[in-house]
Amino acid sequence: MKVAEKEKIFKALGDANRLIIMDLLKGTELSAGRILQQVKMGQSTLSHHMKILCDSGIVNARKDSRWVYYTINGDVVKQISADILGWL
């Protein structure tokens, strides 16, 4: 993984709201509507945060008719985790 890719991931995770979203997505797929029910923000704010998470590669988005469904990209999480552990 290139340094610029790592930087995007760390910046994406450097926001409390996005960390809350990541916790919600742990082990599951959620629609934007379901995420909105559990966080205190408007739809446009959620869209902004989801774009940052998706652009970093740490979250995947899947469009299904009316809704977008989100999941954590396990491969990216494993890779960045291995990189972090490699610092030890």
N, CA, C and O atoms as a GROMACS GRO file, in nm:
protein
  352
    1MET      N    1   0.085  -0.118   0.000
    1MET     CA    2   0.000   0.000   0.000
    1MET      C    3   0.090   0.123   0.000
    1MET      O    4   0.184   0.132   0.078
    2LYS      N    5   0.059   0.217  -0.087
    2LYS     CA    6   0.138   0.339  -0.099
    2LYS      C    7   0.108   0.434   0.016
    2LYS      O    8   0.002   0.428   0.079
    3VAL      N    9   0.203   0.521   0.042
    3VAL     CA   10   0.191   0.617   0.152
    3VAL      C   11   0.066   0.705   0.133
    3VAL      O   12  -0.004   0.732   0.230
    4ALA      N   13   0.039   0.749   0.012
    4ALA     CA   14  -0.078   0.834  -0.014
    4ALA      C   15  -0.208   0.761   0.018
    4ALA      O   16  -0.304   0.822   0.066
    5GLU      N   17  -0.212   0.631  -0.008
    5GLU     CA   18  -0.332   0.552   0.024
    5GLU      C   19  -0.350   0.540   0.176
    5GLU      O   20  -0.461   0.552   0.227
    6LYS      N   21  -0.239   0.518   0.246
    6LYS     CA   22  -0.245   0.511   0.392
    6LYS      C   23  -0.291   0.644   0.450
    6LYS      O   24  -0.372   0.648   0.543
    7GLU      N   25  -0.239   0.752   0.394
    7GLU     CA   26  -0.277   0.885   0.442
    7GLU      C   27  -0.427   0.907   0.428
    7GLU      O   28  -0.490   0.960   0.520
    8LYS      N   29  -0.486   0.866   0.316
    8LYS     CA   30  -0.630   0.880   0.295
    8LYS      C   31  -0.709   0.803   0.400
    8LYS      O   32  -0.810   0.851   0.452
    9ILE      N   33  -0.662   0.683   0.430
    9ILE     CA   34  -0.731   0.600   0.530
    9ILE      C   35  -0.724   0.665   0.667
    9ILE      O   36  -0.825   0.676   0.737
   10PHE      N   37  -0.605   0.708   0.706
   10PHE     CA   38  -0.591   0.770   0.838
   10PHE      C   39  -0.671   0.900   0.849
   10PHE      O   40  -0.728   0.929   0.954
   11LYS      N   41  -0.675   0.977   0.742
   11LYS     CA   42  -0.757   1.099   0.744
   11LYS      C   43  -0.904   1.063   0.755
   11LYS      O   44  -0.980   1.130   0.827
   12ALA      N   45  -0.946   0.958   0.684
   12ALA     CA   46  -1.086   0.916   0.690
   12ALA      C   47  -1.124   0.872   0.831
   12ALA      O   48  -1.236   0.895   0.876
   13LEU      N   49  -1.031   0.808   0.901
   13LEU     CA   50  -1.058   0.760   1.037
   13LEU      C   51  -1.033   0.866   1.143
   13LEU      O   52  -1.054   0.841   1.262
   14GLY      N   53  -0.989   0.983   1.102
   14GLY     CA   54  -0.956   1.090   1.196
   14GLY      C   55  -1.074   1.179   1.230
   14GLY      O   56  -1.055   1.297   1.262
   15ASP      N   57  -1.193   1.125   1.226
   15ASP     CA   58  -1.313   1.203   1.256
   15ASP      C   59  -1.404   1.117   1.344
   15ASP      O   60  -1.429   1.001   1.311
   16ALA      N   61  -1.453   1.172   1.453
   16ALA     CA   62  -1.535   1.096   1.547
   16ALA      C   63  -1.661   1.040   1.482
   16ALA      O   64  -1.699   0.927   1.510
   17ASN      N   65  -1.725   1.118   1.395
   17ASN     CA   66  -1.847   1.070   1.329
   17ASN      C   67  -1.818   0.950   1.240
   17ASN      O   68  -1.897   0.855   1.235
   18ARG      N   69  -1.706   0.953   1.170
   18ARG     CA   70  -1.671   0.841   1.083
   18ARG      C   71  -1.633   0.718   1.164
   18ARG      O   72  -1.658   0.605   1.121
   19LEU      N   73  -1.572   0.737   1.281
   19LEU     CA   74  -1.543   0.624   1.369
   19LEU      C   75  -1.673   0.560   1.420
   19LEU      O   76  -1.681   0.438   1.432
   20ILE      N   77  -1.771   0.641   1.450
   20ILE     CA   78  -1.902   0.589   1.491
   20ILE      C   79  -1.963   0.507   1.377
   20ILE      O   80  -2.017   0.399   1.401
   21ILE      N   81  -1.955   0.558   1.256
   21ILE     CA   82  -2.007   0.485   1.139
   21ILE      C   83  -1.935   0.352   1.122
   21ILE      O   84  -1.998   0.250   1.095
   22MET      N   85  -1.803   0.352   1.139
   22MET     CA   86  -1.726   0.228   1.127
   22MET      C   87  -1.771   0.128   1.232
   22MET      O   88  -1.784   0.009   1.203
   23ASP      N   89  -1.797   0.174   1.354
   23ASP     CA   90  -1.847   0.084   1.459
   23ASP      C   91  -1.982   0.025   1.420
   23ASP      O   92  -2.008  -0.093   1.444
   24LEU      N   93  -2.068   0.106   1.362
   24LEU     CA   94  -2.199   0.056   1.318
   24LEU      C   95  -2.186  -0.050   1.209
   24LEU      O   96  -2.265  -0.145   1.204
   25LEU      N   97  -2.087  -0.034   1.124
   25LEU     CA   98  -2.069  -0.127   1.011
   25LEU      C   99  -1.996  -0.255   1.049
   25LEU      O  100  -1.984  -0.346   0.967
   26LYS      N  101  -1.947  -0.263   1.172
   26LYS     CA  102  -1.870  -0.381   1.216
   26LYS      C  103  -1.950  -0.508   1.190
   26LYS      O  104  -2.055  -0.530   1.250
   27GLY      N  105  -1.897  -0.592   1.100
   27GLY     CA  106  -1.956  -0.723   1.076
   27GLY      C  107  -2.090  -0.726   1.007
   27GLY      O  108  -2.156  -0.829   1.006
   28THR      N  109  -2.132  -0.614   0.949
   28THR     CA  110  -2.264  -0.612   0.886
   28THR      C  111  -2.266  -0.516   0.768
   28THR      O  112  -2.174  -0.436   0.748
   29GLU      N  113  -2.372  -0.525   0.692
   29GLU     CA  114  -2.398  -0.432   0.581
   29GLU      C  115  -2.519  -0.348   0.622
   29GLU      O  116  -2.620  -0.401   0.667
   30LEU      N  117  -2.507  -0.217   0.606
   30LEU     CA  118  -2.617  -0.128   0.643
   30LEU      C  119  -2.648  -0.032   0.528
   30LEU      O  120  -2.558   0.011   0.456
   31SER      N  121  -2.775  -0.001   0.514
   31SER     CA  122  -2.814   0.102   0.417
   31SER      C  123  -2.789   0.238   0.478
   31SER      O  124  -2.776   0.253   0.600
   32ALA      N  125  -2.784   0.338   0.392
   32ALA     CA  126  -2.768   0.475   0.440
   32ALA      C  127  -2.883   0.511   0.534
   32ALA      O  128  -2.862   0.580   0.633
   33GLY      N  129  -3.002   0.464   0.503
   33GLY     CA  130  -3.118   0.491   0.587
   33GLY      C  131  -3.102   0.434   0.727
   33GLY      O  132  -3.137   0.500   0.825
   34ARG      N  133  -3.051   0.313   0.737
   34ARG     CA  134  -3.028   0.250   0.868
   34ARG      C  135  -2.921   0.325   0.948
   34ARG      O  136  -2.932   0.344   1.069
   35ILE      N  137  -2.817   0.367   0.877
   35ILE     CA  138  -2.711   0.443   0.945
   35ILE      C  139  -2.769   0.574   0.997
   35ILE      O  140  -2.740   0.615   1.110
   36LEU      N  141  -2.850   0.640   0.915
   36LEU     CA  142  -2.910   0.768   0.957
   36LEU      C  143  -2.996   0.753   1.081
   36LEU      O  144  -3.003   0.844   1.164
   37GLN      N  145  -3.062   0.638   1.096
   37GLN     CA  146  -3.146   0.614   1.213
   37GLN      C  147  -3.063   0.607   1.342
   37GLN      O  148  -3.116   0.628   1.451
   38GLN      N  149  -2.934   0.579   1.329
   38GLN     CA  150  -2.852   0.556   1.447
   38GLN      C  151  -2.751   0.667   1.477
   38GLN      O  152  -2.684   0.664   1.580
   39VAL      N  153  -2.739   0.764   1.387
   39VAL     CA  154  -2.645   0.874   1.409
   39VAL      C  155  -2.721   1.006   1.412
   39VAL      O  156  -2.832   1.018   1.358
   40LYS      N  157  -2.660   1.105   1.474
   40LYS     CA  158  -2.724   1.236   1.484
   40LYS      C  159  -2.664   1.330   1.381
   40LYS      O  160  -2.579   1.413   1.412
   41MET      N  161  -2.710   1.316   1.256
   41MET     CA  162  -2.664   1.404   1.149
   41MET      C  163  -2.766   1.397   1.037
   41MET      O  164  -2.847   1.304   1.029
   42GLY      N  165  -2.762   1.495   0.951
   42GLY     CA  166  -2.851   1.499   0.837
   42GLY      C  167  -2.801   1.410   0.724
   42GLY      O  168  -2.688   1.362   0.725
   43GLN      N  169  -2.888   1.390   0.626
   43GLN     CA  170  -2.855   1.303   0.514
   43GLN      C  171  -2.736   1.353   0.434
   43GLN      O  172  -2.651   1.273   0.394
   44SER      N  173  -2.728   1.484   0.411
   44SER     CA  174  -2.616   1.537   0.333
   44SER      C  175  -2.484   1.523   0.409
   44SER      O  176  -2.379   1.498   0.348
   45THR      N  177  -2.488   1.539   0.540
   45THR     CA  178  -2.367   1.520   0.621
   45THR      C  179  -2.323   1.375   0.618
   45THR      O  180  -2.204   1.346   0.605
   46LEU      N  181  -2.419   1.284   0.629
   46LEU     CA  182  -2.386   1.141   0.621
   46LEU      C  183  -2.325   1.110   0.484
   46LEU      O  184  -2.226   1.038   0.476
   47SER      N  185  -2.383   1.162   0.379
   47SER     CA  186  -2.330   1.139   0.244
   47SER      C  187  -2.186   1.186   0.233
   47SER      O  188  -2.102   1.119   0.173
   48HIS      N  189  -2.157   1.300   0.291
   48HIS     CA  190  -2.020   1.354   0.290
   48HIS      C  191  -1.924   1.256   0.360
   48HIS      O  192  -1.818   1.225   0.306
   49HIS      N  193  -1.963   1.209   0.479
   49HIS     CA  194  -1.878   1.117   0.553
   49HIS      C  195  -1.861   0.984   0.479
   49HIS      O  196  -1.751   0.928   0.476
   50MET      N  197  -1.970   0.934   0.418
   50MET     CA  198  -1.960   0.807   0.347
   50MET      C  199  -1.871   0.820   0.224
   50MET      O  200  -1.800   0.726   0.190
   51LYS      N  201  -1.875   0.934   0.158
   51LYS     CA  202  -1.789   0.956   0.042
   51LYS      C  203  -1.642   0.950   0.083
   51LYS      O  204  -1.560   0.888   0.015
   52ILE      N  205  -1.609   1.013   0.193
   52ILE     CA  206  -1.471   1.012   0.242
   52ILE      C  207  -1.428   0.869   0.277
   52ILE      O  208  -1.317   0.827   0.241
   53LEU      N  209  -1.514   0.794   0.346
   53LEU     CA  210  -1.481   0.656   0.381
   53LEU      C  211  -1.466   0.569   0.256
   53LEU      O  212  -1.374   0.488   0.247
   54CYS      N  213  -1.555   0.586   0.160
   54CYS     CA  214  -1.548   0.507   0.036
   54CYS      C  215  -1.427   0.547  -0.048
   54CYS      O  216  -1.358   0.460  -0.102
   55ASP      N  217  -1.401   0.676  -0.058
   55ASP     CA  218  -1.286   0.722  -0.137
   55ASP      C  219  -1.153   0.672  -0.079
   55ASP      O  220  -1.056   0.653  -0.152
   56SER      N  221  -1.150   0.652   0.052
   56SER     CA  222  -1.028   0.601   0.114
   56SER      C  223  -1.011   0.451   0.088
   56SER      O  224  -0.901   0.398   0.102
   57GLY      N  225  -1.118   0.385   0.051
   57GLY     CA  226  -1.115   0.242   0.024
   57GLY      C  227  -1.149   0.156   0.143
   57GLY      O  228  -1.156   0.033   0.131
   58ILE      N  229  -1.170   0.217   0.259
   58ILE     CA  230  -1.196   0.139   0.380
   58ILE      C  231  -1.341   0.093   0.390
   58ILE      O  232  -1.373   0.003   0.468
   59VAL      N  233  -1.429   0.154   0.312
   59VAL     CA  234  -1.571   0.115   0.307
   59VAL      C  235  -1.610   0.093   0.162
   59VAL      O  236  -1.569   0.167   0.072
   60ASN      N  237  -1.690  -0.011   0.139
   60ASN     CA  238  -1.745  -0.039   0.007
   60ASN      C  239  -1.891   0.004   0.002
   60ASN      O  240  -1.963  -0.005   0.102
   61ALA      N  241  -1.935   0.051  -0.114
   61ALA     CA  242  -2.074   0.089  -0.134
   61ALA      C  243  -2.134   0.002  -0.244
   61ALA      O  244  -2.070  -0.027  -0.345
   62ARG      N  245  -2.259  -0.038  -0.222
   62ARG     CA  246  -2.332  -0.118  -0.321
   62ARG      C  247  -2.470  -0.057  -0.340
   62ARG      O  248  -2.547  -0.046  -0.244
   63LYS      N  249  -2.501  -0.018  -0.463
   63LYS     CA  250  -2.631   0.043  -0.492
   63LYS      C  251  -2.731  -0.067  -0.525
   63LYS      O  252  -2.703  -0.157  -0.605
   64ASP      N  253  -2.846  -0.059  -0.462
   64ASP     CA  254  -2.953  -0.157  -0.486
   64ASP      C  255  -3.084  -0.080  -0.498
   64ASP      O  256  -3.144  -0.042  -0.397
   65SER      N  257  -3.127  -0.058  -0.618
   65SER     CA  258  -3.247   0.021  -0.651
   65SER      C  259  -3.244   0.157  -0.582
   65SER      O  260  -3.172   0.247  -0.626
   66ARG      N  261  -3.321   0.175  -0.474
   66ARG     CA  262  -3.331   0.306  -0.408
   66ARG      C  263  -3.220   0.334  -0.308
   66ARG      O  264  -3.191   0.450  -0.282
   67TRP      N  265  -3.159   0.231  -0.252
   67TRP     CA  266  -3.068   0.248  -0.141
   67TRP      C  267  -2.924   0.215  -0.178
   67TRP      O  268  -2.897   0.138  -0.270
   68VAL      N  269  -2.834   0.275  -0.102
   68VAL     CA  270  -2.693   0.238  -0.109
   68VAL      C  271  -2.661   0.164   0.020
   68VAL      O  272  -2.696   0.209   0.130
   69TYR      N  273  -2.597   0.050   0.006
   69TYR     CA  274  -2.558  -0.032   0.120
   69TYR      C  275  -2.407  -0.025   0.138
   69TYR      O  276  -2.331  -0.025   0.041
   70TYR      N  277  -2.365  -0.019   0.263
   70TYR     CA  278  -2.224  -0.002   0.295
   70TYR      C  279  -2.172  -0.118   0.378
   70TYR      O  280  -2.242  -0.171   0.465
   71THR      N  281  -2.048  -0.156   0.351
   71THR     CA  282  -1.977  -0.258   0.429
   71THR      C  283  -1.832  -0.213   0.446
   71THR      O  284  -1.780  -0.135   0.368
   72ILE      N  285  -1.770  -0.265   0.550
   72ILE     CA  286  -1.627  -0.240   0.570
   72ILE      C  287  -1.549  -0.327   0.473
   72ILE      O  288  -1.582  -0.445   0.455
   73ASN      N  289  -1.448  -0.270   0.411
   73ASN     CA  290  -1.361  -0.344   0.320
   73ASN      C  291  -1.255  -0.416   0.405
   73ASN      O  292  -1.153  -0.358   0.442
   74GLY      N  293  -1.282  -0.542   0.435
   74GLY     CA  294  -1.196  -0.619   0.523
   74GLY      C  295  -1.052  -0.630   0.474
   74GLY      O  296  -0.959  -0.629   0.555
   75ASP      N  297  -1.034  -0.639   0.343
   75ASP     CA  298  -0.899  -0.651   0.289
   75ASP      C  299  -0.815  -0.527   0.321
   75ASP      O  300  -0.699  -0.538   0.358
   76VAL      N  301  -0.876  -0.410   0.307
   76VAL     CA  302  -0.804  -0.286   0.335
   76VAL      C  303  -0.775  -0.274   0.485
   76VAL      O  304  -0.666  -0.232   0.524
   77VAL      N  305  -0.872  -0.310   0.568
   77VAL     CA  306  -0.852  -0.304   0.713
   77VAL      C  307  -0.738  -0.398   0.754
   77VAL      O  308  -0.653  -0.361   0.835
   78LYS      N  309  -0.737  -0.518   0.699
   78LYS     CA  310  -0.629  -0.614   0.732
   78LYS      C  311  -0.494  -0.560   0.687
   78LYS      O  312  -0.394  -0.574   0.758
   79GLN      N  313  -0.490  -0.500   0.569
   79GLN     CA  314  -0.363  -0.450   0.517
   79GLN      C  315  -0.310  -0.334   0.601
   79GLN      O  316  -0.192  -0.331   0.636
   80ILE      N  317  -0.397  -0.238   0.633
   80ILE     CA  318  -0.351  -0.123   0.712
   80ILE      C  319  -0.316  -0.168   0.854
   80ILE      O  320  -0.223  -0.114   0.914
   81SER      N  321  -0.388  -0.266   0.907
   81SER     CA  322  -0.356  -0.320   1.039
   81SER      C  323  -0.220  -0.387   1.039
   81SER      O  324  -0.142  -0.369   1.133
   82ALA      N  325  -0.192  -0.463   0.936
   82ALA     CA  326  -0.060  -0.529   0.924
   82ALA      C  327   0.051  -0.425   0.914
   82ALA      O  328   0.158  -0.441   0.973
   83ASP      N  329   0.025  -0.318   0.839
   83ASP     CA  330   0.124  -0.212   0.829
   83ASP      C  331   0.151  -0.147   0.964
   83ASP      O  332   0.266  -0.120   0.998
   84ILE      N  333   0.045  -0.123   1.041
   84ILE     CA  334   0.061  -0.062   1.173
   84ILE      C  335   0.139  -0.157   1.265
   84ILE      O  336   0.231  -0.114   1.335
   85LEU      N  337   0.102  -0.284   1.264
   85LEU     CA  338   0.174  -0.380   1.349
   85LEU      C  339   0.320  -0.394   1.308
   85LEU      O  340   0.405  -0.427   1.390
   86GLY      N  341   0.349  -0.369   1.181
   86GLY     CA  342   0.486  -0.374   1.133
   86GLY      C  343   0.574  -0.265   1.190
   86GLY      O  344   0.697  -0.274   1.184
   87TRP      N  345   0.513  -0.163   1.246
   87TRP     CA  346   0.591  -0.055   1.308
   87TRP      C  347   0.649  -0.097   1.444
   87TRP      O  348   0.741  -0.034   1.495
   88LEU      N  349   0.594  -0.203   1.500
   88LEU     CA  350   0.639  -0.246   1.634
   88LEU      C  351   0.770  -0.319   1.629
   88LEU      O  352   0.822  -0.361   1.732
   0.00000   0.00000   0.00000
